[in-house]
Amino acid sequence: MVTTHWEIRFNPFTKSAPGKDSFESEDFKQASARLKRLCEIKGIGLFTGKPGSGKTYTIKKFADSLNPSLYKILYLPLSTVTVMEFFRSIALGLGIEPSYKKIDLFNTIQERVLSLSKDKRVTTVVICDEGQYLNTKILNDIKILLNFNMDTENHAVLALAGQSTLAGTLSMRNHEALAQRIVMNYAFNGFSKNEMAAYIASRLKACGAHEGVFAENALEALWGFCGGTPRMVNSLAEKCLFIGAQKSARRIDPEIVMLANDEISLV
């Protein structure tokens, strides 16, 4: 119904829509540059922002761009785990049979990372998503895990990604030693108003839509509800197209945006 009514090849705001890689936001450019530098100097990077601000998407796209013969990528999406579960997941990612004792597990991980770095010139890149849920014990051990040759060498990359509260947690005194080891830090801001409009225009163009699907005042309303959060922009814009098709509307106006927001809002 949506594609037929708007005469488009596909719904441009769904998660599986083709061509989303063609739009690079300022957040994407800034975070990608820092991720590139982080892989060059190695160490710990911190990437924070509101839910839906594009952290995971950006880090995934960057990880996909790395040469697998030069980088060993470990993606850890589950952070509500115990210390042993955390280390076991790293060991499995490195192809190590996990030991039952923490000290043995710790040593084998360090040995493998060091071997990959020195013998094969391969850098281990650990991406820890949803880092705001990591418990204090894991955060305390992370800095020790990346301590090589009495903390005089860097052989691995750890990218900590999470909501803004993660930065607040790491700023606490008991995590000062870890915070001092963070060599790259970027906070996602989301779309600016002009960026949001440019993004919507680029997505509509990609699917072959005619100009002016969203009225100017509809874009203002959409910005007011989403505040530039990419995931919310996609969700609300997609719902606008659906409701607009239901109403046989010729374009999206503020009333449709309000109806769409009411439909996806939980409060």
C-alpha positions as CSV (number, residue, x, y, z in Angstrom):
1,M,0.0,0.0,0.0
2,V,2.7,2.5,0.9
3,T,4.8,1.9,-2.2
4,T,1.8,2.0,-4.5
5,H,0.3,5.1,-3.1
6,W,3.5,7.1,-3.0
7,E,4.8,5.6,-6.3
8,I,8.1,4.5,-4.8
9,R,10.2,1.4,-5.4
10,F,10.6,0.6,-1.7
11,N,9.9,2.0,1.8
12,P,13.0,4.1,2.4
13,F,12.8,4.3,6.2
14,T,12.7,0.6,7.1
15,K,15.7,-1.0,8.7
16,S,16.3,-3.2,5.6
17,A,15.8,-0.4,3.0
18,P,18.7,-0.4,0.5
19,G,21.1,2.6,0.1
20,K,21.2,3.9,3.7
21,D,25.0,3.8,3.5
22,S,24.9,6.7,1.0
23,F,24.1,9.3,3.7
24,E,26.9,10.1,6.1
25,S,25.9,12.3,9.0
26,E,28.4,14.5,10.9
27,D,28.3,12.0,13.8
28,F,29.2,9.2,11.4
29,K,32.1,11.2,9.9
30,Q,33.5,12.3,13.3
31,A,33.1,8.9,15.0
32,S,34.6,7.1,12.0
33,A,37.6,9.3,12.0
34,R,38.2,8.7,15.7
35,L,37.8,4.9,15.2
36,K,40.3,5.0,12.4
37,R,42.8,6.8,14.6
38,L,42.1,4.5,17.5
39,C,43.0,1.5,15.4
40,E,46.3,3.3,14.5
41,I,47.4,4.1,18.0
42,K,45.5,1.3,19.8
43,G,44.0,1.5,23.3
44,I,40.6,2.3,24.6
45,G,37.9,4.5,22.9
46,L,34.6,5.7,24.3
47,F,31.6,6.3,22.1
48,T,28.4,7.5,23.8
49,G,25.0,9.0,23.0
50,K,21.3,8.7,23.4
51,P,19.6,5.4,22.3
52,G,19.1,5.4,18.6
53,S,21.7,8.0,17.9
54,G,23.7,5.8,15.5
55,K,26.5,4.4,17.7
56,T,26.1,0.7,16.8
57,Y,25.5,1.5,13.1
58,T,28.6,3.6,12.9
59,I,30.9,1.1,14.7
60,K,29.5,-1.8,12.7
61,K,30.1,0.0,9.4
62,F,33.7,0.8,10.5
63,A,34.3,-2.7,11.6
64,D,33.1,-4.1,8.3
65,S,35.6,-1.8,6.5
66,L,38.6,-3.2,8.3
67,N,40.9,-5.7,6.5
68,P,40.3,-9.1,8.2
69,S,43.9,-10.0,7.5
70,L,45.0,-7.1,9.7
71,Y,42.3,-7.0,12.3
72,K,40.6,-9.6,14.5
73,I,37.1,-8.2,15.3
74,L,35.3,-9.3,18.4
75,Y,31.8,-7.9,18.9
76,L,30.3,-8.2,22.4
77,P,26.6,-7.1,22.3
78,L,25.7,-8.6,25.7
79,S,27.1,-6.6,28.6
80,T,24.8,-7.8,31.4
81,V,27.2,-10.6,32.2
82,T,29.5,-11.7,35.0
83,V,33.3,-11.1,34.8
84,M,33.9,-14.8,33.9
85,E,31.3,-14.7,31.2
86,F,32.8,-11.5,29.8
87,F,36.3,-13.1,29.6
88,R,34.9,-16.3,28.3
89,S,33.2,-14.5,25.4
90,I,36.5,-12.8,24.5
91,A,38.3,-16.1,24.7
92,L,35.8,-17.8,22.4
93,G,36.1,-14.9,20.0
94,L,39.8,-15.4,19.9
95,G,39.4,-19.1,19.3
96,I,40.6,-20.1,22.8
97,E,39.2,-22.9,24.8
98,P,38.1,-21.0,28.0
99,S,39.8,-22.0,31.2
100,Y,37.8,-22.4,34.4
101,K,40.1,-20.3,36.5
102,K,40.1,-16.6,36.0
103,I,43.9,-16.2,36.2
104,D,44.4,-18.9,33.5
105,L,41.7,-17.3,31.3
106,F,43.2,-13.9,31.7
107,N,46.7,-15.1,30.8
108,T,45.6,-17.1,27.7
109,I,43.7,-14.1,26.4
110,Q,46.7,-11.8,26.8
111,E,49.0,-14.4,25.3
112,R,46.8,-14.7,22.2
113,V,46.4,-11.0,21.7
114,L,50.2,-10.5,22.1
115,S,50.8,-13.4,19.7
116,L,48.4,-12.0,17.0
117,S,50.1,-8.6,17.4
118,K,53.7,-9.5,17.3
119,D,53.8,-12.7,15.3
120,K,51.1,-12.1,12.7
121,R,50.8,-8.3,12.8
122,V,47.1,-8.6,13.5
123,T,45.4,-6.2,15.9
124,T,42.6,-7.5,18.1
125,V,39.6,-5.1,18.1
126,V,37.1,-5.7,20.9
127,I,33.8,-3.8,20.5
128,C,31.7,-3.8,23.6
129,D,28.2,-2.5,23.0
130,E,25.6,-1.4,25.5
131,G,28.6,-0.6,27.8
132,Q,26.4,1.3,30.3
133,Y,25.4,-2.1,31.7
134,L,28.9,-3.4,32.4
135,N,29.4,-4.0,36.1
136,T,32.2,-2.4,38.2
137,K,34.2,-5.6,38.4
138,I,34.4,-5.9,34.6
139,L,35.4,-2.2,34.2
140,N,38.1,-2.8,36.8
141,D,39.5,-5.8,34.9
142,I,39.4,-4.2,31.5
143,K,42.3,-1.8,32.2
144,I,44.4,-4.7,33.5
145,L,43.6,-6.9,30.5
146,L,45.0,-4.3,28.1
147,N,48.1,-3.8,30.3
148,F,51.1,-5.2,28.3
149,N,54.8,-5.1,29.4
150,M,54.0,-3.1,32.6
151,D,51.6,-0.8,30.7
152,T,54.3,0.4,28.2
153,E,52.8,-1.2,25.1
154,N,49.5,-1.2,23.3
155,H,48.5,-4.3,21.3
156,A,44.8,-4.2,21.1
157,V,41.8,-1.9,20.6
158,L,38.8,-1.7,22.9
159,A,35.8,0.3,21.7
160,L,33.3,0.9,24.5
161,A,29.9,2.0,23.2
162,G,26.9,2.9,25.3
163,Q,24.4,5.5,26.4
164,S,25.5,8.8,27.8
165,T,25.4,7.4,31.4
166,L,28.5,5.3,30.6
167,A,30.6,8.5,30.4
168,G,29.2,9.5,33.8
169,T,30.1,6.2,35.3
170,L,33.6,6.4,34.0
171,S,34.0,9.9,35.4
172,M,33.5,8.6,38.9
173,R,36.6,8.5,41.1
174,N,36.7,4.7,41.4
175,H,37.1,4.4,37.6
176,E,39.7,7.2,37.3
177,A,42.4,4.7,36.3
178,L,40.3,3.4,33.4
179,A,39.2,6.9,32.4
180,Q,42.8,8.0,32.1
181,R,43.4,5.2,29.6
182,I,40.7,6.4,27.2
183,V,42.6,7.8,24.2
184,M,39.5,8.6,22.0
185,N,36.2,9.9,23.2
186,Y,33.2,10.9,21.0
187,A,29.6,11.8,22.1
188,F,27.0,11.4,19.4
189,N,24.7,14.4,19.0
190,G,22.2,13.1,16.5
191,F,21.0,15.0,13.4
192,S,20.9,18.7,13.3
193,K,17.6,20.1,11.9
194,N,19.1,20.7,8.4
195,E,20.8,17.2,8.5
196,M,17.5,15.6,9.3
197,A,15.8,17.3,6.3
198,A,18.7,16.4,4.1
199,Y,18.6,12.7,5.3
200,I,14.8,12.5,4.6
201,A,15.3,14.1,1.1
202,S,18.1,11.6,0.3
203,R,16.0,8.6,1.3
204,L,13.0,9.8,-0.7
205,K,15.2,10.4,-3.7
206,A,16.8,6.9,-3.3
207,C,13.4,5.2,-3.6
208,G,12.2,7.4,-6.5
209,A,9.7,9.5,-4.7
210,H,8.5,12.8,-6.1
211,E,9.6,16.0,-4.5
212,G,7.6,17.5,-1.7
213,V,6.3,14.3,-0.1
214,F,6.9,16.0,3.3
215,A,5.7,19.6,3.6
216,E,8.1,22.1,5.2
217,N,5.9,22.5,8.2
218,A,5.7,18.7,8.5
219,L,9.5,18.5,8.7
220,E,9.4,21.1,11.5
221,A,6.8,18.9,13.3
222,L,8.9,15.8,12.8
223,W,12.0,17.5,14.2
224,G,10.0,18.7,17.2
225,F,9.0,15.1,18.0
226,C,12.3,13.4,17.2
227,G,14.9,15.9,18.2
228,G,17.3,14.5,15.6
229,T,17.6,10.9,16.9
230,P,18.1,8.9,13.7
231,R,16.2,5.8,14.8
232,M,13.2,7.9,15.8
233,V,13.3,9.8,12.6
234,N,13.2,6.6,10.6
235,S,10.4,5.2,12.7
236,L,8.2,8.3,12.6
237,A,8.8,9.0,8.9
238,E,7.9,5.4,8.0
239,K,4.7,5.7,10.0
240,C,3.9,9.0,8.3
241,L,4.1,7.3,4.9
242,F,1.8,4.6,6.1
243,I,-0.8,6.9,7.6
244,G,-0.6,9.2,4.6
245,A,-1.3,6.3,2.3
246,Q,-4.2,5.2,4.4
247,K,-5.7,8.7,4.1
248,S,-4.9,9.0,0.4
249,A,-3.0,12.1,1.2
250,R,-1.0,13.9,-1.5
251,R,1.7,14.9,0.9
252,I,2.6,14.6,4.6
253,D,1.4,17.5,6.7
254,P,1.8,18.3,10.4
255,E,-1.5,16.6,11.2
256,I,-0.2,13.3,9.8
257,V,3.0,13.7,11.7
258,M,1.1,14.2,14.9
259,L,-1.1,11.1,14.2
260,A,2.0,9.1,13.5
261,N,3.7,10.2,16.7
262,D,0.6,9.4,18.7
263,E,0.6,5.9,17.2
264,I,4.3,5.1,18.1
265,S,4.4,6.9,21.4
266,L,4.1,4.9,24.6
267,V,2.9,7.7,26.8
